[in-house]
Amino acid sequence: MKNLVNFVLFATFGTSCTIFKTSVATLCDKFRTLPPSSECNCTDANMTVLCHYFEIYQAPEDNSTLCIGCNGNQLQFKQPTLFDVDFSGIREVEVQSCILNDSFKSMLQRIGIRDVQAVILNENTQLGDTFVLSGLNITKVEIFAKNMTWVNNDTFPLDEDQFGEFPLSNSNVSFPTNNFLSNNPSLNTLSITNNKSLKDLPKIMAIPSLKKLYLDHNNISIITSALFSMLQNLTLLDLEQNPIGTIAEDAFRSNRELAWLRLRFVRTQLPDNIFEPLTKLTELRIVDGLLQHIQERMFWSQTQLIILDLSGNQLTVLGNRVFLHLTSLKSLKIDRNNLSVISCESFPSKAHNLSIISLNWNKFTNIPFEGHNNSCTPELSVARLSNNAIKSLSINAIPPSLRYFDLSYNQIKSIEIDKDTLDGRLKLELSVIGNPLEFNCKMINFVQMVQKDKLKLNHSERFNDLVIDQLYCDLEAYPCPQDCNNCRLVGPQRELVLDCSNKNLRKVPQISPYFPLKYSSIVLNVRNNAIKQLPTIKSNPGFGFVNTLLIDNNFVESWKVSSLHKNLTVISMNNNSLTSIDEKLLRSAMHLSNLTQINLLENNLHCYCTYVKHILLLRSKIANLSALTCATGQLLVEFEKSCEPNNHNSVLILFLILTIIVSGLLIYYRYQPSIKKWLFIKHLCLGYVSEAEADEDLQYDAFISYSRLDEHFVIHQLIPTLEAPPQNYRVCIHLRKLVPGVLLQKQVLNAIANSRRTIIYITRNFLRYEWTRAEFRLAFEHSLRQNRARLIVILANDVVQLDELDPQLRVFFSTTTYIRKDDERFREKLLYAMPHRDIEVMQREQGILLEEGRLRDSLLREMNRHRERIDLGDVEL
């Protein structure tokens, strides 16, 4: 049985022979070896054999193809053998612009071609009434149909058992009659395409053997219920690019074997159950129509569907359950619609098979399924969302399963990425071409990953040329200093750069100590201004957080230690008016480990030997030290060499120092008590003078002022506590020391002046009488004059509210610590407030007292023994 012919009619023209014609003329080389012929000869270009009614040439790249052209003439070979060229290897014949009558087999046999397998009938070819292709072992027929005419529409020039496909494309021939189609029981493929005059189809297409039907690119507008009812074996139906506006709901009820369906629908909504019988569909394309709505149950029968294409419609919203039963779906394409959101609930629970989704040319502003952690589409590997309105991208929002993600031609300005989560996306290939990317500090991590090849990016050349350290973000006005150009976060280290240069500033602007963002260091640029003085941390608290200070080209005259702080790492003061640098600052700078660079070029430094030596101690920190100059223009390092030691001056200075020391010692030993007392009162050199030495001429350790009504506590508790060893304080009270007849105020004032402390016991009784409050005022004023804490106040339990006190007492209690009587540590606090007597003196006095006690005990024992002897003598007598 003969093979079925793969018979196709194409819309294109100008096939391989057009290309081969410009090649080397292999056939001419063979023709020249033959005897001269008046029928044919080779062209001057050595490419083609020209005969009276045709031309013939062989394709050099493929010697099995022979090309024949007739220039509108009838193809005929008059002589049995036109020339003796071996064509036994020819398997394909291409005919162009010829009129074909007769048997094609007999025509080929006349030139020695007997086993052709493929025939190509090219443009402007006409098929006559008597033309047949039967008798050939043909497996392929291609017809390029431009300007081709087909005379006979009811008979076909092939053996009946060879007719497997029927092509009818790019012609104005009407649809073949059912009589013709039904006469070909082997017909399994029917292709009638690119025929804009084809509007009407027969009521019923009665071709039971048909499996593939191509009706695309015609002008069909109506699909009736009966049209495909006889095509029970149909597996492929292509109705693309037809203006179908009416389609019966049961149009496909008989086509249950249909696996591929492609159509265009120019209405807003398809019939509800149109796809219900098509349970074996694996590919469904409804493209380039006017669909605006898809019913929820539209695809619920298509559990075997693998490819779904809804591109080129006017869809704005997809129902939450529209794809719920598409458990086999692998590829979803909804390009060129008006979608702005697609819900995770639209898909079956964990759509494990969906690997490709294409949503190009829609209106998405965010990445679909963002925030669902890939739970909707766990196997998604390719996603296309080009030409949407997506404005930002976080790599963390991309499903980890993706291998290719097309986001080209959106509105993305920045791409964020977390380095810690990138490990799961190392195989991702990303396309962001055509986006208005802003290369700022937000893009640093992304650019780094691209440059390190940790993230594949299409057209990454632009990224590879970027300098990471130069990427920055401009900050808002707050908390940036006023009168500055800008504030920026720069580079991967996130340096906070405050640019206040070229603003004619008279002083360094106020810097906020609080910045509501993370940064590694602060760079303050105040170059090219009129600043004369550096701020202190006290006057400008935020200045203490500055790490790099660029203050070149100003008028700074001095640099003091108050302007130095531990956070400084770099300070550049080139081209200022510095005449000197505080020596304390130089010594402090030596111990600042963070400070690594100081620039001092082009200043007016006044050089003298001691000062220069201090500067040179910072040689490891001063940049360009060898170029540093004095105000005279002399290099600093050269000036140092001239600072040779002068022995005469050294001896003179040493003599003066010794003279001052000796004189000071003599004066000290001559007036030692007065000097110590003066130093103690003035709180000077307290390490060299004790309070005991300053007050050694005072008679009492404490004077106690109290109300007579509170005498019991003073006599029986307070005084015993103070006079108890080892302190043995000397205490003065009215009861013991006041002399009758002498003015009381004078005696109280003398007692206060001759006591190291004045203890005032304040009770309600004390506050009730004017003379007791007068004693407090005398003691308070004396303490203020002495500029020392001589006053000890004990507050009784019955004084609870300080508001009860008079104004002077309230002032005292608001500024001074007092002791409450009910304090559990009352005794410790009281003794701590008393004068701290020298330990050695106390130990010496205690030793003397112990020795006196031992002597007293010894004398008593001796006297007792003597009395006993006397008593015994009396007894004996």
Secondary structure, DSSP 8 states (H G I E B T S, - for coil): ----BEEEEES----HHHHHTTS--HHHHHHTTS---SS-EE-TTS--EE-SS-EEEE-SS-TTEEEEE-TTSB----SS-S-----TT--EEEEES-EE-SBHHHHHHHTT-----EEEE-TT-EE-TT-B-TTS--SEEEEE-TT-EE--SS--SS-GGGB-EEE--SS------HHHHHT-TT--EEE--S-TT-----S----TT--EEE--SS---EE-SSTTTT-TT--EEEEEEEEE-EE-TTTTTT-TT--EEEEEE-SS---TTTTTT-TT-SEEEE-SS------TTTTTT-TT--EEE-TTS------TTTTTT-TT--EEE--SS------GGGS-SS-TT--EEE--SS--SS-TTTTSTT-S-TT--EEE--SS---EEEGGGS-TT-SEEE--SS---EEE--GGGGGGGTT-EEE-TT-----SGGGHHHHHHHHTTSSEETTTHHHHT--GGG-EEE--TTTS-TT-SEEEEETTTTEEEEE--SS--SS-----S--SS--SEEEEE--SS---S---TTT-GGGGG-SEEE--SS---EE-GGG--TT--EEE--SS---EE-HHHHHHHHT-SS--EEE--S------HHHHHHHHTTTTTBTTGGG-B-TTS-BHHHHHHT----HHHHHHHHHHHHHHHHHHHHHHHHSHHHHHHHHHHTT-STTS--HHHHTTT-SEEEEEE--GGGHHHIIIIIHHHHHSTTT---EE-HHHH--TTS-HHHHHHHHHHTEEEEEEEE-HHHHH-HHHHHHHHHHHHHHHHHTS--EEEEE-TT---GGGS-HHHHHHHHHS--EETT-TTHHHHHHHHS----HHHHHHHHHHHHHHHHHHHHHHHHHHHHHHHHHHHHHH-
